Amino acid sequence: MIMSEFASFAIGGFVPSAAIAGVLLLVGLGAFFYLGLKGPTDY
């Protein structure tokens, strides 16, 4: 019972968490390159 609930949670929770992590990674890289190309003039 506990193992089946854990398996369903792992399968159902892995995809959204992976998608959120991917989006945050892309946003972080985009912001990093944007600030790097723009230059540290707005700090």
Order of alpha helices (4+ residues) and beta strands (2+ residues): alpha
